[in-house]
Amino acid sequence: MTKKKEITVLEFRCGTVEGLTMQDVLPPSMHPDTRMPYRWGGKGDWRQIPEIPAALLAAWQQELVARQTSRKQRKDRQWSLSRVEDTPRQRARVADMLSHISADCGYELYRDMVWAILSLGWHDGEDIAKAWCLTAPHRFEEDSFWSVANSYDDTRSPTIGTIIYHARAGGWDG
């Protein structure tokens, strides 16, 4: 009897020990820093993947429901626990700051800015964050945005201070 070599066929992952988020990508996606396309590193052809097994599909569908539920709960919680007063003056101030921060940036700054915007606790925080991200339309990916937004944790995420810091670095003097 020959011993078979074990390989990992599928790996679920969502973050590192340091709290950084992770993602899997497929060709012809472009690397955000090198702007070079990712290359397939496995056997077979990524364009001809087999049908997803029922158990895996069920796991993904369950995860999707959980994320949608948590998004609604987060929105409800943010509305009631607003951290920055939602006034026209504050909105104008935040908009001015965001105009000094480029969304054409590295992943960590992108993530931190989305989370900082969500930390404001405003009922339309996701819309504001998405609008900021879309100021770099060539970099925007809907799924990536929602992955970052859904991983927001109001107990340990960046806040308005992060927005202020990066706005000042970008020339804001308000």
C-alpha positions as CSV (number, residue, x, y, z in Angstrom):
1,M,0.0,0.0,0.0
2,T,1.5,3.3,-1.0
3,K,1.2,6.3,1.2
4,K,-0.6,9.3,-0.4
5,K,0.8,12.8,0.1
6,E,-1.8,15.1,1.8
7,I,-2.4,18.5,0.2
8,T,-4.6,21.4,1.1
9,V,-7.3,21.7,-1.5
10,L,-9.3,24.4,0.2
11,E,-8.5,26.8,3.0
12,F,-10.9,29.1,4.7
13,R,-9.1,32.1,6.1
14,C,-10.2,35.6,7.1
15,G,-7.3,37.2,8.9
16,T,-3.9,37.0,10.4
17,V,-2.8,36.9,14.0
18,E,-2.0,40.6,13.8
19,G,-5.6,41.3,12.7
20,L,-4.9,42.0,9.1
21,T,-7.4,40.7,6.6
22,M,-6.6,38.3,3.8
23,Q,-8.0,37.4,0.5
24,D,-7.6,34.9,-2.3
25,V,-7.3,36.1,-5.9
26,L,-7.4,34.5,-9.3
27,P,-5.9,35.5,-12.6
28,P,-6.2,37.8,-14.4
29,S,-6.5,40.0,-11.2
30,M,-3.8,42.6,-10.9
31,H,-1.5,42.9,-7.9
32,P,-2.3,46.3,-6.3
33,D,1.4,47.3,-5.8
34,T,3.2,45.7,-8.7
35,R,0.3,46.1,-11.2
36,M,1.3,42.7,-12.6
37,P,-1.3,40.0,-13.2
38,Y,-1.4,37.1,-10.7
39,R,-0.4,33.8,-12.3
40,W,-2.0,30.4,-11.6
41,G,0.2,28.4,-9.3
42,G,-1.7,25.1,-9.1
43,K,-2.5,22.2,-11.4
44,G,-5.4,22.4,-13.7
45,D,-7.1,25.4,-15.3
46,W,-8.7,28.1,-13.1
47,R,-11.2,28.8,-15.9
48,Q,-12.6,25.3,-15.8
49,I,-13.2,24.8,-12.1
50,P,-15.5,21.9,-11.1
51,E,-19.0,22.3,-9.7
52,I,-18.9,23.4,-6.0
53,P,-19.7,20.5,-3.6
54,A,-23.0,20.9,-1.9
55,A,-21.5,21.0,1.6
56,L,-19.1,23.9,0.6
57,L,-21.9,25.8,-1.2
58,A,-24.0,25.4,2.0
59,A,-21.1,26.8,4.1
60,W,-20.7,29.8,1.8
61,Q,-24.4,30.5,1.8
62,Q,-24.6,30.3,5.6
63,E,-21.6,32.7,5.8
64,L,-23.4,35.1,3.4
65,V,-26.5,35.1,5.5
66,A,-24.4,35.7,8.7
67,R,-22.6,38.7,7.0
68,Q,-25.9,40.2,5.9
69,T,-27.3,39.9,9.4
70,S,-24.2,41.3,11.0
71,R,-24.3,44.3,8.6
72,K,-27.9,45.1,9.6
73,Q,-27.1,44.7,13.3
74,R,-24.0,46.9,12.8
75,K,-26.0,49.6,11.1
76,D,-28.7,49.5,13.8
77,R,-25.9,49.7,16.5
78,Q,-24.1,52.5,14.8
79,W,-27.3,54.6,14.5
80,S,-27.9,54.3,18.2
81,L,-24.3,54.7,19.3
82,S,-23.2,57.6,17.0
83,R,-19.7,58.6,18.0
84,V,-19.4,61.8,16.0
85,E,-22.4,64.1,15.9
86,D,-24.2,63.8,12.6
87,T,-24.7,67.4,11.7
88,P,-24.3,69.3,8.4
89,R,-21.2,71.0,9.8
90,Q,-19.5,67.7,10.8
91,R,-20.5,66.1,7.5
92,A,-18.9,69.1,5.6
93,R,-15.8,68.8,7.8
94,V,-15.4,65.0,7.1
95,A,-16.0,65.5,3.4
96,D,-13.3,68.2,3.3
97,M,-10.9,65.9,5.1
98,L,-11.7,62.9,2.8
99,S,-11.0,65.1,-0.2
100,H,-7.4,65.4,1.0
101,I,-6.9,61.6,1.3
102,S,-6.4,59.6,-1.9
103,A,-8.3,56.4,-2.3
104,D,-5.6,55.3,-4.7
105,C,-3.6,54.0,-1.9
106,G,-2.3,50.7,-0.3
107,Y,-4.6,48.2,1.2
108,E,-3.9,49.1,4.9
109,L,-4.7,52.7,4.4
110,Y,-7.8,51.8,2.3
111,R,-9.0,49.5,5.0
112,D,-8.3,51.9,7.8
113,M,-10.1,54.7,6.1
114,V,-13.2,52.6,5.4
115,W,-13.2,51.5,9.0
116,A,-12.6,55.0,10.3
117,I,-15.6,56.3,8.2
118,L,-17.8,53.5,9.6
119,S,-16.6,54.4,13.1
120,L,-18.4,57.8,12.8
121,G,-21.6,55.8,13.5
122,W,-23.6,57.6,10.9
123,H,-26.5,55.7,9.4
124,D,-25.1,56.1,5.8
125,G,-21.5,55.4,6.8
126,E,-21.2,52.6,4.2
127,D,-22.4,54.9,1.5
128,I,-19.8,57.6,2.5
129,A,-17.0,55.0,2.6
130,K,-18.0,53.6,-0.8
131,A,-18.1,57.1,-2.3
132,W,-14.6,57.8,-1.0
133,C,-13.4,54.5,-2.4
134,L,-14.9,55.4,-5.8
135,T,-12.7,58.5,-6.0
136,A,-10.2,55.9,-7.4
137,P,-12.6,54.1,-9.7
138,H,-9.7,52.1,-11.4
139,R,-8.9,50.5,-8.1
140,F,-12.5,49.9,-6.8
141,E,-13.8,46.4,-6.6
142,E,-17.3,46.0,-5.1
143,D,-16.6,42.6,-3.4
144,S,-13.4,43.9,-1.9
145,F,-15.1,46.9,-0.5
146,W,-17.8,44.8,1.2
147,S,-15.2,42.4,2.5
148,V,-13.5,45.3,4.2
149,A,-16.7,46.9,5.4
150,N,-18.1,43.7,6.8
151,S,-14.9,43.1,8.7
152,Y,-15.2,46.3,10.6
153,D,-15.0,45.8,14.4
154,D,-16.2,48.9,16.4
155,T,-14.2,47.7,19.4
156,R,-10.8,48.0,17.8
157,S,-10.9,49.9,14.5
158,P,-9.6,53.3,13.5
159,T,-11.6,56.3,14.3
160,I,-12.1,60.0,13.3
161,G,-8.5,60.5,14.5
162,T,-7.3,58.3,11.6
163,I,-9.2,60.5,9.1
164,I,-7.8,63.7,10.7
165,Y,-4.2,62.3,10.7
166,H,-4.2,61.3,7.0
167,A,-6.1,64.4,5.9
168,R,-3.4,66.6,7.5
169,A,-0.7,64.5,5.8
170,G,-2.6,65.3,2.6
171,G,-2.6,69.0,3.2
172,W,-5.8,69.6,5.1
173,D,-5.4,72.4,7.6
174,G,-8.9,72.6,9.1
